[in-house]
Amino acid sequence: MFQIYFGAFDFVLYLAGIYAAMTLAKAICDQMDAADAAQAVDQNDQVAEQAAVQAPETVRTMAPMQPIPAHLSAPVPKQREEVGVKVSVNG
């Protein structure tokens, strides 16, 4: 009887752990979405303010992100120098 009770208790703990992990992940994602939305609203407000200050024909837009070229390269292998080895046996 104890094994059945303990097994059911483990099952409940596993479910509670999964539920807690999912709830935490959803809270983090919701917070990130809210931050992205707030940033987008701020950018839209800045663009609107700039458009109001400037002439109506010259509205600035942000340029798309450009890829950064790789500045790292693999080292060039050195040419091997031939080395002569003499072996002598004294005996």
C-alpha positions as CSV (number, residue, x, y, z in Angstrom):
1,M,0.0,0.0,0.0
2,F,2.9,2.3,0.8
3,Q,4.4,1.9,-2.7
4,I,1.1,2.9,-4.4
5,Y,0.8,5.9,-2.2
6,F,4.4,6.9,-2.7
7,G,4.1,6.4,-6.5
8,A,1.0,8.6,-6.6
9,F,2.8,11.2,-4.6
10,D,5.8,11.2,-7.0
11,F,3.4,11.5,-9.9
12,V,1.7,14.5,-8.3
13,L,5.2,16.1,-7.7
14,Y,6.2,15.5,-11.3
15,L,3.0,17.1,-12.6
16,A,3.5,20.1,-10.2
17,G,7.1,20.5,-11.4
18,I,6.1,20.5,-15.0
19,Y,3.2,22.9,-14.4
20,A,5.6,25.3,-12.5
21,A,8.2,25.2,-15.3
22,M,5.5,25.9,-17.9
23,T,4.1,28.8,-15.8
24,L,7.6,30.3,-15.3
25,A,8.4,30.0,-19.0
26,K,5.1,31.6,-20.0
27,A,5.7,34.5,-17.6
28,I,9.2,35.1,-19.0
29,C,7.9,35.0,-22.6
30,D,5.0,37.4,-21.7
31,Q,7.5,39.8,-20.1
32,M,9.7,39.7,-23.1
33,D,6.8,40.3,-25.5
34,A,5.7,43.3,-23.3
35,A,9.2,44.7,-23.5
36,D,9.3,44.3,-27.3
37,A,5.9,46.0,-27.6
38,A,6.9,48.9,-25.4
39,Q,10.1,49.3,-27.4
40,A,8.1,49.3,-30.7
41,V,5.7,51.9,-29.3
42,D,8.7,54.1,-28.2
43,Q,10.2,53.8,-31.7
44,N,6.9,54.7,-33.3
45,D,6.6,57.7,-31.1
46,Q,10.1,58.9,-31.9
47,V,9.4,58.5,-35.7
48,A,6.2,60.5,-35.3
49,E,8.0,63.2,-33.4
50,Q,10.7,63.4,-36.0
51,A,8.1,63.5,-38.8
52,A,6.3,66.4,-37.0
53,V,9.5,68.4,-36.7
54,Q,10.8,67.7,-40.2
55,A,9.1,68.5,-43.5
56,P,6.3,66.0,-44.3
57,E,8.2,64.6,-47.3
58,T,11.3,63.6,-45.4
59,V,10.3,60.9,-42.9
60,R,13.3,58.9,-41.7
61,T,13.1,55.1,-41.5
62,M,15.6,52.8,-39.9
63,A,17.9,50.9,-42.2
64,P,17.7,47.1,-42.0
65,M,20.4,45.3,-40.2
66,Q,23.4,44.5,-42.3
67,P,25.4,41.3,-41.8
68,I,28.8,41.8,-40.3
69,P,31.6,40.1,-42.4
70,A,33.7,37.6,-40.6
71,H,37.0,39.0,-39.5
72,L,38.4,35.8,-38.2
73,S,40.4,33.5,-40.4
74,A,42.2,30.2,-39.9
75,P,46.0,30.4,-39.5
76,V,48.1,29.5,-42.5
77,P,50.1,26.3,-41.9
78,K,53.9,26.8,-41.9
79,Q,56.1,24.9,-44.4
80,R,58.0,22.1,-42.8
81,E,61.7,22.4,-42.8
82,E,63.7,19.2,-43.5
83,V,65.8,18.2,-40.6
84,G,68.7,15.7,-40.8
85,V,69.3,13.4,-37.9
86,K,72.5,11.4,-37.4
87,V,72.4,8.3,-35.2
88,S,75.7,6.8,-34.1
89,V,76.3,3.8,-32.0
90,N,79.4,3.6,-29.9
91,G,80.2,0.3,-28.7
